[in-house]
Amino acid sequence: MADKSDKVAMTVAGTMMVIVALALMPFSTGFYTLLIFNLLMGLGSAVSIPAGSAITAQLGRKLGMGSVMGLFNTAFGIGGGIGPIIAGIILMATNLFFVFVSSAIIVLIGTIIFYYLMKNNIEYKMPQGLQK
C-alpha cells in the first residue's frame, strides 16, 4: 500500500492516529478503553512506519541508500532512547496526564515539521519513471 499511495499523506494520517491515541490515554477508565487506545496507536504506527520507510528508500535512490537508511535508523533509535527519558522527566515534574499530552504535542510538532519539509523537498520529487 505504501508503494502505491501518497506516502506523505499515509505518514501524516498514521501519525495523527498515534497523536489521538496518546492524547486520549490519560482518559482511559479501564482495560478495554486502554486496549482501544493502544489498538489505535498500533494501527497508526502500522500505517505511518511503512510509508516513512518507503519515503526513506525513495530518497535513498537519489541521496545514497546507506546514508539515508543510516540517518533514518539513527533518528528512530534516538527517539526510542530519548523519548522515555523525557517522559520520565515530565512525570517527575508534573503527573502522568501531562506525560501523554506532552508526548502528543511533541509528535504533532514533529508531524507538522515532517509535512512542511516533505512538501518543500525537491529531492523527494522523483522523476515519473521511478515513481510507483
C-alpha positions in Angstrom: 0.0 0.0 0.0 2.8 2.4 0.8 4.3 1.9 -2.7 1.1 2.8 -4.5 -0.3 5.6 -2.3 0.8 9.1 -1.3 3.5 8.2 1.3 3.4 11.6 2.9 -0.3 11.5 3.4 -0.1 8.0 4.8 2.6 9.0 7.2 0.7 12.0 8.4 -2.6 10.1 8.7 -1.0 7.3 10.7 0.9 9.8 12.9 -2.4 11.6 13.6 -3.9 8.4 14.8 -1.0 8.0 17.2 -1.4 11.6 18.4 -5.1 11.0 19.1 -4.3 7.8 21.0 -1.6 9.5 23.0 -3.9 12.4 23.9 -6.8 10.0 24.9 -4.6 7.7 27.0 -5.0 9.7 30.3 -8.8 9.4 29.9 -8.7 5.6 30.0 -11.1 4.2 32.5 -10.1 0.6 32.4 -8.6 -2.3 30.4 -10.9 -2.0 27.4 -10.5 1.7 26.8 -6.8 1.3 27.2 -6.9 -1.6 24.7 -8.8 0.5 22.2 -6.3 3.4 22.6 -3.4 1.1 22.2 -5.0 -0.6 19.1 -5.4 2.9 17.6 -1.8 3.7 18.3 -0.8 0.3 16.7 -2.9 1.0 13.7 -1.4 4.5 13.3 2.1 3.0 13.5 1.2 0.3 11.0 0.1 3.0 8.5 2.9 5.5 9.1 6.0 3.5 9.6 5.9 1.6 6.3 5.2 4.8 4.5 8.1 6.5 6.2 10.3 3.6 5.3 9.2 3.8 1.7 10.0 7.6 1.6 13.4 6.7 3.0 14.0 4.2 0.3 12.9 6.6 -2.3 15.2 9.3 -1.1 18.0 6.8 -0.8 17.9 6.2 -4.5 18.9 9.8 -5.1 21.0 10.6 -2.0 22.6 7.3 -1.2 20.9 4.4 0.4 23.4 3.8 3.2 23.4 7.5 4.3 19.6 7.8 4.2 18.9 4.5 5.9 21.5 5.2 8.5 20.0 8.6 9.3 16.5 7.1 9.4 17.6 4.3 11.8 19.6 6.7 13.9 16.7 9.1 14.3 14.4 6.1 15.2 16.9 4.9 17.8 17.5 8.3 19.3 13.7 8.8 19.6 13.3 5.4 21.2 16.1 6.2 23.7 15.4 9.9 24.5 11.6 9.6 24.5 11.3 7.6 27.7 13.9 9.7 29.4 12.0 12.9 28.6 8.7 11.2 29.6 10.3 10.3 32.9 11.4 13.9 33.5 8.0 15.2 32.7 6.5 12.6 35.0 8.7 13.7 37.9 7.9 17.4 37.3 4.2 17.0 36.8 1.9 13.9 36.6 1.0 11.1 34.3 -1.6 13.1 32.4 1.0 15.6 31.2 3.3 12.8 30.0 0.8 11.7 27.4 -0.4 15.2 26.5 3.2 16.5 26.1 4.1 13.3 24.0 1.1 14.0 21.8 2.2 17.6 21.4 5.8 16.6 20.6 4.6 14.1 18.0 2.2 16.8 16.5 5.1 19.3 16.2 7.3 16.6 14.5 4.4 15.7 12.1 4.0 19.4 11.1 7.8 19.7 10.5 7.8 16.5 8.5 4.9 17.6 6.4 6.4 21.0 5.7 9.8 19.5 4.8 8.4 16.8 2.6 6.1 19.2 0.7 9.0 21.6 0.0 11.7 19.0 -0.6 12.9 19.0 -4.2 14.9 15.8 -3.7 11.7 13.9 -2.8 10.1 14.8 -6.1 11.2 11.8 -8.2 11.0 11.5 -12.0 7.8 9.9 -13.2 9.6 6.8 -14.4 11.0 6.0 -10.9 7.7 6.5 -9.0 5.4 3.5 -8.4 
